[in-house]
Amino acid sequence: MTFRRGRRLAVDVGTVRVGVAACDPDGILASPVGTLYRREGDEAVLKQFAQLIEEYEPIEIISGKPTSLDGRQRASAKKALAFTEQLSRAVGMPIKLMDERFSTSQAHAQLAEAGRNSKQRREIVDAQAAVIILQSALEYERSNGPLTESVGVGEEPA
């Protein structure tokens, strides 16, 4: 199986913040890029993300697929997917979906282990969750090929 070379961006969409992560062109290491705050309005977030697209020139964007432990989509998950579709339209490319169950709890655990207190974690946990989502997607592609489920431009809704 051939791994596609190129940078990727990942997002962890929350009701208050959107965490963003990126990987190197070889897809080896995912790193946090930052956090976009939705309190400034979704249009501001979409504009900031479009700037990240210009800067990083990703071959794809990956978003966490919000699903509860029982596999159902709750209201918050539907809102997150709706925002992901909006983001896809704004940047003109489909967004691949990766299971994100436990990404936020893993991010909290990693940050706590690194010595961050709860206030410090709150400000960066979404970006760290995006790192976990992206790293999982990179590992998935190495083992199974590219992610196939996506939403947005040119794709059928998931």
C-alpha positions in Angstrom: 0.0 0.0 0.0 1.4 3.4 -1.0 1.2 6.2 1.4 0.3 9.6 -0.2 2.8 12.3 0.4 1.5 15.7 1.4 0.5 17.8 4.4 -2.9 17.3 6.0 -4.9 19.5 8.4 -7.2 18.1 11.0 -9.9 19.7 13.0 -11.7 18.8 16.3 -15.0 20.7 16.1 -16.5 21.8 19.4 -19.3 24.1 20.3 -16.9 26.7 21.7 -13.6 26.0 20.0 -12.2 24.3 16.9 -8.8 22.7 17.4 -6.5 22.5 14.4 -3.5 20.2 13.8 -1.1 19.7 10.8 1.4 17.1 9.8 4.7 17.3 7.9 4.7 16.6 4.2 5.8 13.0 4.8 2.9 12.4 7.1 5.0 11.2 10.0 4.2 13.6 12.8 1.0 15.5 13.6 1.5 18.7 15.6 -1.0 21.3 17.1 -1.5 24.4 15.0 -3.9 26.2 17.4 -7.4 26.9 18.5 -10.0 28.9 16.7 -12.8 30.4 18.9 -16.3 30.1 17.7 -17.5 32.9 20.0 -16.2 35.3 17.4 -18.8 33.8 15.0 -18.5 30.9 12.5 -17.7 33.3 9.7 -14.6 34.4 11.5 -13.5 30.8 12.1 -14.1 29.9 8.4 -12.0 32.9 7.3 -9.2 31.9 9.7 -9.3 28.3 8.5 -9.2 29.5 4.9 -5.9 31.3 5.8 -4.5 28.1 7.2 -5.4 26.3 3.9 -3.4 28.9 2.0 -0.5 28.6 4.4 -0.3 24.8 4.7 -1.7 23.8 1.2 -3.0 20.4 2.5 -3.8 17.5 0.2 -6.7 16.8 2.5 -8.6 17.9 5.6 -9.7 15.5 8.3 -12.3 16.1 10.9 -13.2 14.0 13.9 -16.5 12.1 13.3 -18.5 12.8 16.5 -20.2 9.6 17.5 -21.3 8.5 21.0 -20.0 5.2 22.5 -23.2 3.4 21.3 -22.5 4.5 17.7 -25.4 7.1 17.6 -25.2 10.7 16.6 -26.5 13.0 19.3 -27.6 16.6 18.8 -24.1 18.0 19.4 -22.6 15.6 16.9 -25.1 16.7 14.3 -24.2 20.3 14.9 -20.5 19.5 14.6 -21.1 17.7 11.3 -23.1 20.6 10.0 -20.2 22.9 10.8 -17.8 20.5 9.1 -19.9 20.7 6.0 -20.0 24.5 6.2 -16.2 24.4 6.5 -15.9 22.2 3.5 -18.0 24.6 1.4 -15.9 27.5 2.6 -12.6 26.0 1.6 -13.9 24.2 -1.5 -12.8 20.7 -0.7 -14.3 17.6 1.0 -13.4 16.8 4.5 -12.5 13.2 5.4 -14.0 11.8 8.7 -12.1 9.9 11.3 -13.7 8.3 14.4 -12.9 10.7 17.3 -14.3 8.7 20.2 -12.0 9.2 23.2 -9.8 11.9 21.4 -10.7 14.6 23.9 -10.2 12.4 26.9 -6.9 11.1 25.5 -5.8 14.7 24.9 -6.7 15.7 28.5 -4.7 12.7 29.8 -1.7 13.6 27.6 -1.7 17.2 28.7 -2.1 16.3 32.4 0.8 13.9 32.1 2.8 16.8 30.6 2.1 18.8 33.7 -0.7 21.1 32.4 -3.3 22.2 35.0 -7.0 22.1 34.1 -7.1 25.8 33.0 -4.1 25.3 30.8 -5.6 22.1 29.3 -8.9 23.8 28.5 -7.2 26.3 26.2 -5.2 23.7 24.2 -7.1 20.5 24.5 -9.0 20.9 21.2 -5.8 21.3 19.3 -4.3 18.3 21.0 -7.5 16.3 20.2 -7.0 17.3 16.5 -3.4 16.0 16.8 -4.8 12.6 18.0 -7.4 12.6 15.2 -4.7 13.4 12.6 -2.2 10.9 13.9 -4.9 8.2 13.9 -5.8 9.0 10.3 -2.1 8.9 9.2 -1.8 5.5 10.9 -5.0 4.3 9.3 -3.9 5.3 5.8 -0.5 3.5 6.3 -2.4 0.3 7.2 -5.6 0.5 5.2 -5.3 3.2 2.5 -6.9 6.6 2.5 -10.0 7.4 4.6 -13.1 7.0 2.4 -15.9 8.6 4.4 -16.2 12.3 3.9 -18.7 15.2 3.9 -18.9 18.4 1.9 -18.0 19.7 -1.5 -18.3 17.0 -4.2 -19.3 14.3 -1.7 -22.4 12.8 -0.5 -23.1 13.5 3.2 -22.0 10.8 5.6 
